Amino acid sequence: MFSKYERQKDKRSYGERFSMFTGPQFISPPERIKPNKILQWDGEGMPIYATSGAAAE
């Protein structure tokens, strides 16, 4: 048994399907999240977390 909606042919023309994927995907790039900690590694390979200068401001 299968659904009548399963594996249906796309009824749009090639131009309509192709135009969907052209042009800019994002209007403007999202704003970057500023880091609030700096990750440093010690000699044994353990992480050391320190607050960054941007987080203190």
C-alpha positions in Angstrom: 0.0 0.0 0.0 1.2 3.5 -0.7 -0.2 7.0 -0.6 -1.5 8.5 -3.8 0.7 11.6 -3.0 3.9 9.6 -2.8 6.4 10.0 -5.7 4.2 12.3 -7.8 5.7 14.1 -10.8 6.4 17.8 -10.2 3.8 19.6 -12.3 5.8 22.8 -12.5 7.7 23.6 -15.7 11.5 23.5 -15.8 11.7 27.3 -15.8 9.5 27.5 -12.6 11.6 24.9 -10.8 14.9 26.4 -11.9 14.0 30.0 -10.9 13.4 28.8 -7.4 17.2 28.2 -6.9 18.6 31.2 -8.7 19.5 34.6 -7.1 20.6 35.4 -3.6 19.6 32.8 -1.0 19.9 35.3 1.8 19.1 39.0 1.6 21.9 39.9 4.0 24.2 37.7 6.0 23.3 37.2 9.6 25.1 39.1 12.3 27.9 37.1 13.9 27.7 36.2 17.6 30.5 37.8 19.4 32.5 35.3 21.5 32.4 35.8 25.3 35.2 33.4 26.2 38.6 32.6 24.7 39.7 29.0 24.6 43.3 28.3 25.3 45.1 24.9 25.7 47.6 24.1 28.3 50.6 21.8 27.9 48.7 18.7 28.9 46.0 19.3 26.3 43.3 20.5 28.8 41.2 23.6 27.8 41.5 26.8 29.8 38.6 29.3 29.4 39.3 33.0 29.8 36.9 35.9 29.4 37.6 37.9 26.3 37.9 41.7 26.3 34.7 42.1 24.3 32.7 40.3 27.0 34.0 42.7 29.7 32.9 45.8 27.8 
